Amino acid sequence: MPHLLLPFCLLYALFFIVSAVLLFRDKPGRWTKVGVLLGAFLSVVALYEVWIRL
């Protein structure tokens, strides 16, 4: 099962990173920015944790 965790975690991280990059083209609310940036940070941390455990 760990071999499936890395691709899913990578897709999750890419989703939030792309969302964070595209976010600044629009004029969203403050909490939307906070949520997307926090999601991007946490997804990168989760990806790192999965990577070092493999």
C-alpha positions as CSV (number, residue, x, y, z in Angstrom):
1,M,0.0,0.0,0.0
2,P,2.8,2.5,0.6
3,H,3.7,2.4,-3.1
4,L,0.2,4.0,-3.8
5,L,0.6,6.6,-1.1
6,L,3.4,8.5,-2.9
7,P,1.5,9.2,-6.2
8,F,-1.7,10.2,-4.4
9,C,0.3,12.5,-2.1
10,L,2.1,14.0,-5.1
11,L,-1.2,14.7,-6.9
12,Y,-2.6,16.3,-3.7
13,A,0.5,18.5,-3.4
14,L,0.5,19.5,-7.1
15,F,-3.2,20.4,-6.8
16,F,-2.6,22.8,-4.0
17,I,0.6,24.2,-5.5
18,V,-1.1,25.0,-8.8
19,S,-4.0,26.4,-6.9
20,A,-1.7,28.7,-4.9
21,V,0.0,29.9,-8.1
22,L,-3.3,30.6,-9.9
23,L,-4.8,32.2,-6.8
24,F,-3.0,35.4,-7.2
25,R,-4.5,36.1,-10.6
26,D,-7.9,36.5,-9.0
27,K,-9.0,38.6,-6.1
28,P,-10.2,36.1,-3.6
29,G,-11.0,36.7,0.0
30,R,-8.4,36.6,2.7
31,W,-9.5,33.2,4.1
32,T,-9.4,31.7,0.7
33,K,-5.8,32.7,0.4
34,V,-5.0,31.4,3.8
35,G,-6.7,28.1,3.1
36,V,-5.0,27.5,-0.2
37,L,-1.5,28.5,1.1
38,L,-2.0,26.4,4.2
39,G,-3.1,23.4,2.1
40,A,-0.1,23.8,-0.2
41,F,2.3,23.9,2.8
42,L,0.7,20.9,4.5
43,S,0.6,18.9,1.3
44,V,4.3,19.5,0.7
45,V,5.1,18.5,4.3
46,A,3.0,15.3,3.9
47,L,4.8,14.6,0.6
48,Y,8.2,15.0,2.3
49,E,7.1,12.7,5.2
50,V,6.0,10.0,2.7
51,W,9.2,10.4,0.7
52,I,11.6,9.9,3.7
53,R,9.7,6.9,4.9
54,L,10.1,5.0,1.6
